[in-house]
Amino acid sequence: MGLLSLHFAALLLNGMLLMILADAGAHHYDFVLKEENFTRLCSTKSMLVVNGSFPGPTIRVHKGDTVYVNVYNHGNYGVTIHWHGVKQPRNPWSDGPVYITQCPIQPGSNFTYEVIFSEEEGTVWWHAHSNWTRNSVHGAIVIYPDKGTTFPYLQPDGEEIIILGDWFKSDLNLAVQELLDSGGNSALDPDAFTINGQPGDLFICSKETTHRWLVDYGETYLLRVVNVAMNALLFFAIAEHNLTIVGTDGAYIKPIVTSYIMIGPGQTMDIVVTTNQSLGQYYMAARYFTSDTLEYSSHNYPKGNATAILQYRGNYTLTSPSFPTTLPFYTDYNAGLSFMKRFRSLASQDHPVDVPQNISTRMFVTTSMNENVYNLHKYLAASLNNVTWVDTTISVLEAYYRNISGFYTTDFPNVPPEFFDFLAESLGLDVTQCLRGTKVKIVDYNEEVEIVFQSTNVFNSSQNHPMHLHGYSVYVVGLGEGIFNPDEDPKGYNLVDPPYVNTATVPKTGWIAVRFRASNPGVWLFHCHIERHYTVGMNTVIITKNGGTPETSMQDPPPYMPSCGSSLFSY
């Protein structure tokens, strides 16, 4: 049988499979990637979006469902899609990070992702995972409770999705490439932050398009908040309204009543809002939270407030919206740190925790900004344990599955090459250089792992790092300031109800300790979700070996994985 016939047969079998699954109640979406024109801040640009919308379409499922998303790439460069916070049990083939689990979907081709939901419940999201395309290619995923069950809190009267993002007037991928070619040592700041794709009426040419959320007095609503910003942790508040956080990263927590939130890139929060104020208009506002030492000292950080409007229905005279006075200032580090410390898992009978207690692998991983010297030029780099990641020309998953040597090594270190005063000011040049490599960590199936992430002040650039592990959520059992003390700090671990998250933020002046059980066989990316840091190497890969049965082993690959041709972007 010729190659064309084999390809046709594979497509036919795939189509028959999808029809069978459709009868079983599976969900199906078509995502068409295409360049479209959008106007913000008085100027128009073309950018890649899904189904003509920015933000993209929302996927809605119940706990335990499976979704098939056929992605058609009608754009000009290769793209992949990641299902952020979806654990994809035994199915890394559809996880999506470029050159980790697949190669790009080339222009003019398509690929069907099998998105397998398991224990997730709440809000997660999807986004492009190749170059910086996720700036315009992203959307929310709403996971309702399993059919026949309910929320572990009062059923809301309605819900609203709030996507916090950013807007760049430039062609972002080209701007990033130019920045990297020049050494990458300057920031690439957005021209505005956005709420549901709009900067809000405090920015020029934006008043008429400000997002409005219409509510009724005396109702209870569920806000599903997603931070899709490229490099920004954000503060968010609603004028004169309290927020009750009931979930984060697709898992329930003990309710937190607060007047503001701090949310990092990649994180999601489910928030209950009661509309109990006087009829009128109220700003929902988001602003940048800078934890970067250099930004803080120079006051050189993105300023301005993205706004949307909560508007009560009713017969009254409209006045200007009030602004949330509880929104912390850009540099209020204590507001960010104290907020991070408040989270606890719900840990109820219906939503129990399962914190690993018998740790067999312990890792101590430093997060650093570095520089590399290549062809006599200095380039910005970022590292974990002084290793900056280098992409391969095929996916790590394919190399691992097919046992192809030469594309990665299995020697990612459990500890940094040297220990020093990680948070000291003006650290010497001897700690600024890092090792380039494609180094992965391999763990056995069901192994219980603890990783302590320690922030460093290399280049006087300590800052928060939201670390995202694909294929898993982790329990954040500890969080502290200063340098982790392995003898004393574990005594204060929370092993009863620690938060269960897929994106855990390392504080700029301290550390976090996370635990997970390696029960999901496959190849899984672990990276900082600040895109600038990820682009210059702050990531590694954790490979979980197969267990001893077919049910504890990776699925076989689908027959139609994208081939590894040129994606037009090399970073």
Disulfide bonds with the S-S distance in Angstrom:
Cys42-Cys205 1.74
Cys103-Cys564 1.90
